[in-house]
Amino acid sequence: MQRFSTCCFRTRVSKTSSKQKQKHPQRSGEAMEIQPTNNANDDSAVRIEDHNMVNSSTSSATNIIINSDFSMGLYSWHPNSCHSFIVSDESNYPEGTSTNSVGNHAVVTNRRECWQGLEQDITSRVSPGCTYFVSASVGVSGPLQVSADVLATLKLEHKDSETSYFFIGKTSASKERWEKLEGTFTLSAMPNRAVFYLEGPAPGVDLLIRSVVITCSSPKECENKRADCVTDGDEGIILNPEFEDGLSNWSGRGGCKIVLHDSMADGKIVPKSGKVFASATERTQSWNGIQQEITGRVQRKLAYDVTAVVRIFGNNVTTATVQATLWVQTPNQRDQYIGISNVQATDKDWVQLQGKFLLNGSPAKVVIYMEGPPPGTDILVNSLVVKHAEKIPPSAPPVIENPAYGINIITNSELSDSTNGWFPLGNCTLGVGTGSPHILPPMARDSLGPHVPLSGRHILVTKRTQTWMGPAQMISDKLKLFLTYQVSAWVRIGSGATGPQNVNIALSVDNQWVNGGQVEINDDRWHEIGGSFRIEKQPSKVMVYIQGPAPGIDLMVAGVQIFPVDREARFKHLKRQIDKVRKRDIILKFPGAGSSSMLGSFVKVKQTQNSFPFGSCINRSQIDNEDFVNFFAKHFNWAVFGNELKWYWTESSQGNLNYKDADDMLELCTKNNIETRGHCIFWEVEDTVQSWIRSLNKNDLMTAVQNRLTGLLSRYKGKFRHYDVNNEMLHGSFYQARLGKDIRANMFKTANQLDSSATLFVNDYHVEDGCDTRSCPEKYIEHILDLQEQGAPVGGIGIQGHIDNPVGQVVCSALDKLGILGLPIWFTELDVSSVNEHVRGDDLEVMLREAFAHPAVEGIMLWGFWELFMSRDNAHLVNAEGDINEAGKKYLALKQEWLSHAHGHVDEQGEFRFRGFHGAYTLEIASFSKKVVKTFVVDKGDSPLVVTIDV
C-alpha cells in the first residue's frame, strides 16, 4: 500500500505492495463486503461513529485486546517495521515525555514512516455484523513543536482480494499529556485476518501507548455471529490437510522430522486417499509428531470436529495409540494441553481417528499435533481435517410398548421343569438340588414387593474345568431396548475353595461381556447377587450365564430374576421419604398480629436456595468460559477440582510446584460463595503416581509424602471443607506396599493435625452398583473400621458414583449398609451415561432422588456437566456450546422441585405455618397499610422451627 510520508490523513488506497503481502501471508476465507457509512471523510467499509458516544474503558464487556495495559510487557503486540519497548514508573522516560504517567506504557520508536506503529492480531476475537468500541490512551514524544495526530487503523487481509486498511478514529496528542482516542468499527463479513494497530505521528516522533480497549456492544450477539460465520471458513482451519502442497504449513514437534511419501516399505504402504502422505520420523519422545499452528482460525466457545487418517511404522511396533492433542498457550503464557481423541493404530492398515474439542478462553497460540507411539516409531498421517462441529439434534425419548415391569424374563427360574430352558456353558454338568432359600433376595424383594415363595430348588453345576463354566440361557427375544433390567439371584459355592471366590451374573451381548452383578463368597452360605443392565443398541444374540468360582468348585444358583424396573413407582416412595428427611415444619410468628393492622395479612414465602450441597467438578480451563461460570455459579453451591489439586498436577516433576491453577479456581469459588472439596491428597492406584515418585526409595518416598501433606494442607488451611485423603484404597496399594500398612492411617492423622477444620474422607468407586467385589459395601465398611481402629480420623464416606443403568433399590441397599457407620455419606463424582439424553436424564433422576431421600447422604457432587470436559462420553448435561440438553433440563427441574413456596394469610394466633425444605427464604407480608420483605433460614431439625417476624 502506498503511504504519504508527511501525515497519515490520506485517501484510502486498497492496493498492497508485493513486499507487504509477503510479510503477512494470505489465509483462506471469504472476501469482506463493506457496509456503507455516512462519514464523508471516509470511504472505508468500517462504520465510524462519534467517539464521544462511548467510553469503552468503563464497559463491563470483555476486552478483546490481549495484554491491553502492557502489564505483560509487549506480549501479543508487534511493532510494524519499527522498534518498541516498555516503560514503567520506575524507569527513565524518553526525553520530552511527561513523568506523570501511571503504570506501564509502550514506546514505539525508530519510526521512519507515519504508518509504522504497534499492532495486534484480533482475527479470532471479532465477528461480522457486530459493532466494536475502541478506546486507547495515547501520547507522543520526540522532536515535534506542536501536537501530532494518532490514528487507530484496521488492516484486513482477504483470500482472493487485496489487503484493505480502514480508519477507525484519531486524536491529537501532545508531549505533555495522555489523550483518549476513540471510535467504532463494524465488519460486514469475516476476513482471513484482522489486525488492529495504532499509527500516525510523523517519522522520528515516538508513539506512546498506555492502554487499548476494544469491546463488543453486544457480547452474546458477537459470540453467536462468530459461530454463524465459522462454517464458511472450515476448509481453511487446517491448511494443506491432505499434503497436496507438500509439507507446507506442517512441521515436526519436539525436533522430529517430517517427510513426504508417495509410498513406503517397498510399496506396501500407499495413501488411503490422494497421492501422498506424511510421516513424523526420528521421534525421541512419545509426544513428538507432526503439527500445525491454527491460531486465529479457531474461535473460543465453539466446538470443532477433528478427523485424521493415521497408521504407524517401524521399530518392531505393530500396534500403538495415536492421539490428537491441542496445545494452547494462554495470554499469560500458561500452557494447556487438550487431549482430543486417540485410536489404536497398527502397521497393517490406515485407521480413522475422530474427536472433538472446544477452547474456553481467548488463546494466544493454538497448535494441533499427533503424538503417542513409543520413541522410534513413525506416525504416518494421510489427512487431518478440523471443522466446526454440527449441532446434532437430540434423540427422541424411547417409546417402550408394554414394558411388563416386574415380570421375570428367565424361563424356568423355579426349576419346576428340571433344567429345561437352561444349558451348560462349556462341558460342565447341570443338575437340580434342594435346600436353597424360599424368599426373594432383599434387593429384588424391595423392587417386586410381596412375592410367592421360591421353590427351594437350585441349579447344581458340577465338573467345572474353567471359571466361566456355569448355567446359561438365551434371552435375545425377551429384551426391550432402553429398558433398565434388575438382576437378582441366590448363589453358593461347594467345598474345596482355597480362598474367596467371585461369582458373576454376566451377559454376552453379541459376544461382548456385560456385568450383571458380582459377589465374593468365602463360606458355605447362600449369598445375594444383584445388579442391573440395559441394552441401547439392537443385538442379534444375548445370553445370560453365571460364572466365577475356580475350576473344580461346584456352583449353586437359585431364583434367578431378570425383570424391567418401574422407576416411577419407586419415585412415589422417594418423594415421601424426601419430605421426611429434607423438610421441616415452620411457624412464622408475627408479634402484635392480633391487631387489626396484621390480622389476615397476605403472606408469600419463596425459597431462594436449598441448603443441601449440590456440587460439580470443574477444571482450570473452564473458568475462562463465562457461559460455563454463569451456569456453574447459578446451579451449584459446591465444587471439586478435577485434576488441579492432585499431586501429579501440583508437582509433576520433583520440586517444581504448581498451585496457580488451584489458586485461580479457589478464588472463583470464594467469589461466588461456593464451598470446595479437596480432591485428592494422595491416590493409591500406581498408574496415577508420577514417575519421579515411583522411582524413590522408601526413605525418600516417606519424606516426599510428608512434604506433600505439609505443603498442601498448610497452604490451604481452612479453605477446603473436605479432603479425599488417599483416593481409591480399595483398588490400589502403591503407598501401602512401599511404606507399610500404617501409612494410610498416618496420612489421615497428619492431615488432621495440619488442618483440623477439614473433614477427611475415604473415596472409592463401584460401591453402590453391585458390580465390583473389591469395593462392595461390606468391603468398604471393613476398610473404614480398620482405619479407625488404627486411629485414623475418618470423617466421611465418599462414593464416587460413576454408574450405569442404576436401579434405586440396589443403590439404596448399599447406602443402608454404609449408613450403620454413622458417618456422612457423599456422592463425590456422580455421573451417568447414555447416548439418549432422555434416558441419561432418567438415570440421573434415579441417582439424585435416591441420594436426596437417604438420611445418611449429606451431599452430591457431579463429576462435571459440560460436554468435552467430562471423563465419560455421553454423560454431559450441557452441550459444548452451551445448550442445555434433556438430561440438564431434568437436573434443573429437580432443583426447582426441591424448593418450597407457600402463601396464605396470618391466622388469629398471629401465625403462618408451612412445611419446607432446608435453606434460605424470602418472605413478603402485605397488609392494607404496607408491604414488607424479610429473609430467614431454615436449618435441619426434627421439631418445628419458630421464626419470629418483626414488621
Secondary structure, 3 states (H helix, E strand, C coil): CCCCCCCCCCCCCCCCCHHHHHHCCCCCCCCCCCCCCCCCCCCCCCCCCCHHHCCHHHCCCCCCCCCCCCCCCCCCCEECCCEEEEECCCCCCCCCCCCCCCCCEEEEECCCCCCCCEEEECHHHCCCCCEEEEEEEEEEECCCCCCEEEEEEEEEECCCCCCEEEEEEEEEECCCCCEEEEEEEECCCCCCEEEEEEECCCCCCEEEEEEEEEEECCHHHHHHHHHHHHHHHHHHCCCCCCCCCCCCCCEEECCCEEEEECCECCCCECCCCCCCEEEEECCCCCCCEEEEECCCCCCECCEEEEEEEEEEECCCCCEEEEEEEEEEECCCCCEEEEEEEEEEEECCCCEEEEEEEEECCCCCEEEEEEECCCCCCEEEEEEEEEEECCCCCCCCCCCCCCCCCCCCCCCCCCCCCCCCCCEEECCCEEEEEECCCCCCCHHHHHHHCCCCCCCCEEEEEECCCCCCCEEEEECHHHCCCCCEEEEEEEEEECCCCCCCEEEEEEEEECCEEEEEEEEEECCCCCEEEEEEEECCCCCCCEEEEEECCCCCCCEEEEEEEEEECCHHHHHHHHHHHHHHHHEEEEEEECCCCCCCCCCCCEEEEEEEEECCCEEEEECCHHHHCHHHHHHHHHHCCEEEECCCCCHHHHCCECCECCCHHHHHHHHHHHHCCCEEEEEEEEECCHHHCCHHHHCCCHHHHHHHHHHHHHHHHHHCCCCCCEEEEEECCCCCCHHHHHHCCHHHHHHHHHHHHHCCCCEEEEEECCCCCCCCHHHCHHHHHHHHHHHHHCCCCCCEEEECCECCCCCHHHHHHHHHHHHCCCCCEEEEEEECCCCCHHHHHHHHHHHHHHHHHCCCEEEEEECCCECCCCCCCCCCCECCCCCECHHHHHHHHHHHHCCCEEEEECCCCCEEEEEEECEEEEEEEECCCCEEEEEEEECCCCCCEEEECCC
